[in-house]
Amino acid sequence: MASNLNIESLNITPNPRILRTLGEIPFESWQCFAELIDNSIDAFQYADRAGIPISKRQIVISWTTETTVSGDRKIEIRDTGPGMNLDSIRSAVTAGYSSKNPMDSLGLFGMGFNISTARLGEETMFLSTRAGDTDWKGVLIDFQSMINNQNYEVPVKSFPKANPAEHGTRIIIGKLKPGIYDRLRTTESQIRDTLSDVYSPVLRQMDSLELLVQRKRCKPVPYCVWDESRYVVRNGEKIHAVLPIDEYVGTALFDIQKNRYLIFEEEESVLQYYNENDSYPEGIIEREKRITGWLGIQRYGDPSLFGIDFVRNGRKVLRKEKSLFSYYISATGTEKLEYPVELGTTWGGRIVGEINVDHLIPTYQKNDFDRSDPSWFEVVNKLRGDGPIQPKTRTIFNYQGTNNSYLGQLIRGFGRMDPGTKWMAIKSDIAKEWYKKFLQGDPDYQTDAKWWETAQQADQSKADRGAATSGAVNHGSAPSDDTDSYAPPTKSNDSEIKESSIDETNTGSKVPTTASGDDNKKSKVSTDDEIRDLLNRSVEDQTLTMDYRYKNCPSPLKVEVRRMVNGGMGSPPDGEPVRWDKSNFRSLKFFYNPMHPFFLSRKTLPHEIMLLQLASIFHSRDRLISKDLTILYIELLEEMFPNERIDLPTVQERATSFFDQLRSVIVDLLSSREAEVLETLHEHSGDLEDTLANLVPNPELQLQVLKRLPGGVSALTVVPERVLLRLISKYPEEFFDGKFFKVLYQTINLPSQEATERLREDSKDRIISYVKDAEWALSPSTSQRRDSKRQFKDELIRCSHSLDLLEEVMIEL
């Protein structure tokens, strides 16, 4: 029996079948194209470094039409890069080969090429040519032929070219996998949209680069964010809507062959080698780690279209990443969502950003990074800081101070979406409509000017409750909740009002009081003059001016809505609450007077009246004979104002937000009365029990509360809402007079002590009643209510109004 003891090596060259197996790796069609696009972009960048002139930079993805016989259908990816010689082509198609520094390139020729092409088809032709070459040269990779021959030998192909100056690379994939062609045909637009998004950074950087899918160009997807000059104020600190980022996080040793940073033990060995040889081992380099880009606030909220884009070498690896909005609790192995917490499932979030992390290593699918790499943790820590962001969670887990990281600032400054400049937001449904216009390239919606003006109008509405005599909107960049900024101007006497609002137009000419000619002409002149007068004495209501439609509406109607700000409409004493200008149905105008007795004495809102007339117009225009007018009105209301519904989750999230704001300052407000506050907490065993349960991860603070020790006041950030209510009632002097509520309390001093006490109690009781409503919304019994739905709705409306009033009387935090 022959002995094998003298065998020194074994040939373990894999069966060629392995290349076909690569095609079973789960890659979406767009990911297959992206692998090949990466290599084309690398070629253009190589040409720039080498000084090779490229007159036209183009990457074209195409596939044959449906008229082509099924077996002859092909996919082609073609670029106009500098091209390569036959030896470079051999390296490019060799599985696992890469001649590039993986830190500076998007692609990884070899493995990436084989995975993507094998995923699409059984046969691949790789051709390339350089300027001056006479032929296209390359190889034909046929998996079945290689398996039959049991080797990796592939035939070289050569085709003459008509123009010697032509250059570039062509990858032609045939014998398509079952179902591939149909998926390409039915998802063409989705593929184009995804590639447009993924390559937006590089398409912006290389504005001469064209990326086409089936002859249609991929355009970079813009971010619809507030201008970087906009800001809000929190605790006297300006927080801008866009935060630039440039963070140097040191250097680290990187292994080019292994395509990763060295672990601690490897670093020690390499550093010892360096000390002995004054150089690093071959393939080991020092690499700077830098985080650049920006984080900011979108002009609209969305349940899914928000999050952070992480970019490596010009390509998005992570898109709309939301993991940084949660805090990992190591004690329980769970995550706590910190943003968005207000109406996250309906309004969604607004924080977006583009972070360049060229030093991070992507996974083989290039749709994530190695999250066990210490460099990933460095990035996360730079963006969201140490520990939780929300003050309540920081207290529970024994973190001190405010999280002032980039995300910490944005969540603190823009965590809510109440319309107005305080939170820099407008109504959700309007914002989304305007976002569509932004994407369509409408010049009126590219900057944030309309958004800003509308946010200021929301401030104005809160300040004067819609008063028609309100001051003009301030078009500056600074936010303001100062009601004096929107105070009504001094009222003029009747004669002045009459002269300015009736007798003069904006040109200064007198409105004629008599007219000659026939009655129709007289009526037309009078109507035109009246409309001009109304235009002069009104402002456009940006929140209501829009294209109106009902469910399945064939075409919308544009309505310009205008709010009267000077005088009324029609004959005195009260005039008319609303007025239409329907002289041009392509440009309808609706005027309303918010100070008319009708609106001041009823719950009816101006847009509800407007929708009645629009329902009638649509009913006639679209010949909706079979549809009841009232149903059409309901459809208009549901379609155009979906966010006006009042439901328990919405009210609860608003109430939670109020108490969270109170918790963020209550420790400072009551720290001087710590001993009294801790005694108050011990008055009710249930309150103490719930508080201690919330502090389980923080035993030190638990003990301070239990033993009434110094520092125990910090537990106020986690006490139940009913405790907060009781503290306001017991220590009003610490919350009123501009400390948390603008409402006066101690400042009230009258000659009569009894009158002083009575007015102070009235002032306190009014605020307490609002806070009680907010606490009611969050009590467990409220969620379990099973009584009259009508009564419950009325209570929700009351609670919603109380929250509105609380927001008005709170100071700017």
URQUI-V193661 format. One record per backbone hydrogen bond with DSSP energy under -0.5 kcal/mol. CO is the residue of the C=O (numbers start at 0). NH is the residue of the N-H. E is the energy in kcal/mol with one decimal. If there is no record, write none. Layout:
BEGIN
CO,NH,E / CO,NH,E
END
This chain:
BEGIN
3,6,-1.5 / 9,11,-0.7 / 14,17,-2.8 / 15,18,-1.6 / 15,19,-0.8 / 16,20,-2.0 / 17,21,-1.4 / 18,22,-0.6 / 19,22,-1.2 / 20,23,-2.3 / 21,24,-1.7 / 24,26,-1.0 / 27,31,-2.0 / 28,32,-2.2 / 29,33,-2.3 / 30,34,-2.1 / 31,35,-1.2 / 32,36,-2.7 / 33,37,-2.9 / 34,38,-1.2 / 35,39,-1.6 / 36,40,-2.7 / 37,41,-2.4 / 37,106,-0.5 / 38,42,-1.7 / 39,43,-1.9 / 40,44,-2.3 / 41,45,-2.6 / 42,46,-2.2 / 43,47,-1.8 / 44,48,-2.1 / 45,49,-2.6 / 46,50,-0.8 / 46,51,-2.5 / 47,50,-0.6 / 50,52,-0.6 / 55,57,-0.7 / 56,209,-2.2 / 57,79,-1.5 / 58,211,-2.8 / 59,77,-2.6 / 60,213,-3.0 / 61,75,-3.0 / 64,67,-1.4 / 68,71,-1.8 / 68,72,-0.5 / 69,72,-1.2 / 72,175,-0.5 / 73,63,-2.0 / 74,172,-3.3 / 75,61,-2.4 / 76,170,-2.3 / 77,59,-3.3 / 78,168,-1.1 / 84,88,-2.0 / 85,89,-2.2 / 86,90,-1.8 / 87,91,-2.3 / 88,92,-1.7 / 90,93,-1.0 / 91,109,-0.9 / 92,94,-0.6 / 93,96,-2.1 / 99,101,-0.8 / 100,103,-1.6 / 107,111,-1.7 / 107,112,-0.5 / 108,110,-0.8 / 109,113,-2.8 / 110,114,-2.7 / 111,115,-2.1 / 112,116,-2.3 / 113,117,-2.2 / 114,118,-1.6 / 115,119,-0.9 / 116,119,-0.6 / 116,120,-2.5 / 119,176,-2.7 / 121,142,-1.9 / 122,173,-2.8 / 123,125,-0.6 / 123,140,-3.4 / 124,126,-0.6 / 124,171,-2.7 / 125,138,-1.8 / 126,169,-3.2 / 127,136,-2.4 / 128,167,-2.5 / 129,132,-2.3 / 133,160,-1.8 / 134,136,-0.5 / 135,158,-2.6 / 136,127,-2.5 / 137,156,-2.8 / 138,125,-2.7 / 138,140,-0.5 / 139,141,-0.7 / 140,123,-2.6 / 140,142,-0.5 / 141,145,-2.2 / 142,146,-2.4 / 143,147,-2.4 / 144,148,-2.2 / 145,149,-1.1 / 145,150,-1.3 / 154,139,-1.9 / 156,137,-2.3 / 158,135,-3.7 / 161,163,-0.6 / 162,165,-1.8 / 163,131,-3.3 / 167,128,-2.4 / 168,78,-2.5 / 169,126,-3.0 / 169,171,-0.5 / 170,76,-2.3 / 170,172,-0.6 / 171,124,-3.1 / 171,173,-0.5 / 172,74,-2.2 / 173,121,-0.6 / 173,122,-1.7 / 174,121,-1.9 / 176,179,-1.8 / 176,180,-0.5 / 178,182,-2.0 / 179,183,-2.3 / 180,184,-2.6 / 181,185,-2.2 / 182,186,-1.6 / 184,187,-0.5 / 186,190,-2.8 / 187,191,-2.4 / 188,192,-2.7 / 189,193,-2.6 / 190,194,-2.6 / 191,195,-2.4 / 192,196,-1.9 / 193,197,-3.0 / 194,198,-2.3 / 195,220,-0.6 / 196,199,-1.3 / 197,315,-2.6 / 198,202,-2.6 / 199,203,-2.1 / 200,204,-2.0 / 201,205,-3.1 / 204,206,-0.9 / 205,208,-2.4 / 207,56,-0.6 / 209,58,-2.9 / 209,211,-0.5 / 210,217,-3.5 / 211,60,-2.9 / 212,215,-1.7 / 215,212,-2.7 / 216,218,-0.6 / 219,221,-0.6 / 222,224,-1.3 / 223,298,-2.4 / 226,229,-1.8 / 229,240,-2.3 / 230,478,-0.6 / 231,238,-2.9 / 233,236,-2.0 / 236,233,-2.6 / 237,239,-0.5 / 238,231,-2.0 / 240,296,-1.5 / 241,243,-0.6 / 242,294,-1.9 / 244,292,-1.7 / 245,247,-0.5 / 246,248,-0.6 / 246,290,-3.2 / 249,288,-3.1 / 251,286,-2.6 / 252,261,-2.2 / 253,255,-0.7 / 253,284,-2.4 / 254,258,-1.3 / 254,259,-1.4 / 259,254,-2.8 / 262,266,-2.5 / 263,267,-1.9 / 264,268,-1.6 / 265,269,-2.5 / 266,270,-2.9 / 267,271,-1.8 / 268,272,-2.0 / 269,273,-2.5 / 270,274,-2.3 / 271,275,-1.5 / 272,276,-2.2 / 273,277,-2.7 / 280,283,-2.0 / 282,255,-2.9 / 282,284,-0.5 / 284,253,-2.9 / 286,251,-1.8 / 287,289,-0.6 / 288,248,-3.0 / 289,291,-0.5 / 290,246,-3.4 / 291,355,-3.3 / 292,244,-2.9 / 293,353,-1.7 / 294,242,-3.6 / 295,351,-2.4 / 296,225,-2.3 / 301,348,-2.1 / 303,305,-2.2 / 306,352,-0.8 / 307,309,-0.5 / 307,320,-2.7 / 308,310,-0.5 / 308,354,-3.0 / 309,316,-2.8 / 309,317,-1.4 / 310,356,-3.1 / 311,314,-1.6 / 313,201,-1.4 / 314,311,-2.9 / 317,309,-2.2 / 320,307,-2.3 / 321,324,-1.7 / 322,325,-1.5 / 324,337,-2.8 / 324,338,-1.0 / 326,335,-2.7 / 327,329,-0.9 / 328,331,-0.8 / 328,332,-1.9 / 328,333,-1.2 / 333,328,-3.6 / 334,336,-0.5 / 335,326,-2.7 / 340,342,-0.8 / 342,345,-1.0 / 342,346,-1.9 / 342,347,-2.1 / 348,301,-1.7 / 349,297,-2.9 / 350,306,-2.3 / 351,295,-2.9 / 352,308,-2.8 / 353,293,-1.5 / 353,355,-0.5 / 354,310,-3.4 / 354,356,-0.6 / 355,291,-1.6 / 356,359,-1.5 / 359,361,-0.5 / 360,369,-1.7 / 362,365,-1.7 / 367,362,-2.5 / 368,370,-1.1 / 369,372,-1.3 / 372,375,-1.5 / 372,376,-1.2 / 373,377,-1.9 / 374,378,-1.8 / 375,379,-2.4 / 376,380,-2.5 / 377,381,-2.1 / 378,382,-2.0 / 379,383,-2.8 / 380,384,-1.7 / 381,405,-0.6 / 382,406,-2.6 / 384,386,-0.6 / 389,393,-2.2 / 390,394,-2.2 / 391,395,-2.0 / 392,396,-2.0 / 393,398,-3.4 / 394,397,-1.6 / 401,403,-1.0 / 404,408,-2.7 / 405,409,-2.0 / 406,410,-2.8 / 407,411,-2.0 / 408,412,-2.6 / 409,413,-2.9 / 410,414,-1.0 / 419,424,-2.2 / 424,419,-2.9 / 426,430,-2.6 / 427,431,-2.1 / 428,432,-1.7 / 429,433,-2.5 / 430,434,-1.9 / 431,435,-1.7 / 432,436,-1.4 / 433,437,-2.3 / 434,438,-2.4 / 435,439,-1.7 / 436,441,-2.2 / 437,440,-1.2 / 441,444,-2.0 / 442,445,-0.9 / 442,446,-0.5 / 447,451,-2.9 / 448,452,-2.5 / 449,453,-2.2 / 450,454,-2.4 / 451,455,-2.2 / 452,456,-2.0 / 453,457,-1.8 / 454,420,-0.5 / 454,458,-1.7 / 455,459,-2.4 / 456,460,-2.4 / 457,461,-1.9 / 458,462,-2.3 / 459,463,-2.5 / 460,464,-1.3 / 463,466,-0.7 / 466,469,-1.3 / 468,488,-1.1 / 472,474,-0.5 / 476,230,-0.6 / 480,482,-0.7 / 481,484,-1.7 / 482,485,-1.3 / 483,486,-1.3 / 485,470,-0.8 / 492,496,-2.3 / 493,497,-2.5 / 494,498,-2.4 / 495,499,-2.7 / 496,500,-2.7 / 497,501,-1.6 / 497,502,-1.2 / 498,503,-0.7 / 502,510,-1.9 / 504,507,-1.6 / 508,504,-1.6 / 517,521,-2.0 / 518,522,-2.8 / 519,523,-2.3 / 520,524,-2.5 / 521,525,-2.4 / 522,526,-2.6 / 523,527,-2.8 / 524,528,-2.4 / 525,529,-2.2 / 526,530,-2.4 / 527,531,-2.3 / 528,532,-2.3 / 529,533,-2.5 / 530,534,-2.6 / 531,535,-2.0 / 532,536,-1.3 / 534,537,-1.0 / 536,564,-2.5 / 536,565,-1.3 / 538,562,-3.0 / 539,541,-1.1 / 540,543,-1.5 / 540,544,-2.0 / 543,545,-0.6 / 545,547,-0.6 / 545,558,-2.2 / 547,556,-2.3 / 549,552,-1.8 / 556,547,-3.3 / 557,587,-1.2 / 558,545,-1.2 / 558,560,-0.7 / 559,589,-2.5 / 560,540,-3.1 / 561,591,-1.9 / 562,538,-2.3 / 568,575,-3.2 / 570,574,-1.3 / 576,592,-2.6 / 578,590,-3.4 / 579,581,-0.5 / 580,588,-1.8 / 583,586,-1.9 / 587,559,-2.9 / 588,580,-2.9 / 589,561,-3.0 / 590,578,-2.1 / 591,563,-2.5 / 591,593,-0.7 / 592,595,-1.9 / 595,598,-0.8 / 595,599,-2.0 / 596,600,-1.3 / 597,601,-0.5 / 604,607,-1.0 / 604,608,-1.3 / 605,609,-2.2 / 606,610,-2.1 / 607,611,-0.9 / 608,611,-0.6 / 608,612,-1.3 / 609,613,-2.2 / 610,614,-2.5 / 611,615,-1.6 / 612,616,-2.3 / 613,617,-3.1 / 614,618,-2.4 / 615,619,-1.8 / 616,620,-3.2 / 617,621,-2.7 / 618,623,-1.8 / 619,622,-0.9 / 622,624,-1.7 / 623,626,-1.1 / 625,627,-0.5 / 627,631,-2.0 / 628,632,-2.0 / 629,633,-2.1 / 630,634,-2.4 / 631,635,-2.1 / 632,636,-2.3 / 633,637,-2.7 / 634,638,-2.5 / 635,639,-2.6 / 636,640,-1.9 / 640,643,-1.4 / 641,644,-0.9 / 644,646,-0.7 / 646,650,-2.1 / 647,651,-3.0 / 648,652,-2.3 / 649,653,-1.9 / 650,654,-2.5 / 651,655,-2.8 / 652,656,-2.0 / 653,657,-1.9 / 654,658,-2.3 / 655,659,-2.4 / 656,660,-2.0 / 657,661,-2.0 / 658,662,-2.7 / 659,663,-1.6 / 660,664,-0.5 / 661,664,-1.3 / 661,665,-1.5 / 662,666,-0.6 / 664,668,-2.1 / 665,669,-2.1 / 666,670,-0.9 / 669,672,-1.7 / 670,673,-1.1 / 672,676,-2.6 / 673,677,-2.6 / 674,678,-1.8 / 675,679,-2.3 / 676,680,-2.1 / 677,681,-1.3 / 678,682,-0.5 / 679,682,-1.1 / 680,683,-0.6 / 682,684,-0.5 / 683,687,-2.1 / 684,688,-2.7 / 685,689,-2.3 / 686,690,-2.2 / 687,691,-2.6 / 688,692,-2.1 / 689,693,-1.7 / 690,694,-0.9 / 692,695,-1.2 / 694,697,-2.1 / 697,701,-2.0 / 698,702,-2.3 / 699,703,-1.8 / 700,704,-2.2 / 701,705,-2.7 / 702,706,-2.9 / 703,708,-2.7 / 704,707,-0.8 / 708,711,-1.9 / 710,713,-1.6 / 711,714,-1.8 / 712,715,-2.0 / 713,716,-1.4 / 714,717,-2.2 / 715,718,-0.5 / 719,722,-1.0 / 719,723,-1.4 / 720,724,-2.2 / 721,725,-1.8 / 722,726,-2.3 / 723,727,-2.1 / 724,728,-1.9 / 725,729,-2.1 / 726,730,-2.6 / 730,733,-1.9 / 731,734,-1.8 / 731,735,-2.4 / 734,739,-2.1 / 734,740,-3.0 / 735,738,-1.0 / 739,810,-2.5 / 740,737,-2.9 / 740,738,-0.5 / 742,736,-3.0 / 744,747,-1.3 / 746,748,-0.7 / 750,752,-0.6 / 751,755,-2.2 / 752,756,-2.7 / 753,757,-2.4 / 754,758,-2.6 / 755,759,-2.4 / 756,760,-2.4 / 757,761,-2.3 / 758,762,-2.5 / 759,763,-2.6 / 760,764,-3.3 / 761,765,-1.9 / 762,766,-1.4 / 763,767,-2.9 / 764,768,-2.2 / 765,769,-1.2 / 766,770,-2.4 / 767,771,-2.6 / 768,772,-1.5 / 769,773,-1.8 / 770,774,-2.6 / 771,775,-2.5 / 772,776,-1.7 / 773,777,-0.8 / 774,777,-0.6 / 774,778,-0.7 / 775,778,-0.9 / 778,781,-1.2 / 778,782,-1.0 / 779,783,-0.8 / 781,784,-1.4 / 787,791,-2.4 / 788,792,-2.4 / 789,793,-2.1 / 790,794,-2.1 / 791,795,-2.3 / 792,796,-2.5 / 793,797,-2.3 / 794,798,-2.6 / 795,799,-2.7 / 796,800,-2.3 / 797,801,-2.4 / 798,802,-2.2 / 799,803,-2.0 / 800,804,-2.4 / 801,805,-2.4 / 802,806,-2.2 / 803,807,-1.3 / 804,808,-1.6 / 805,809,-1.1 / 808,741,-3.9 / 810,812,-0.5
END
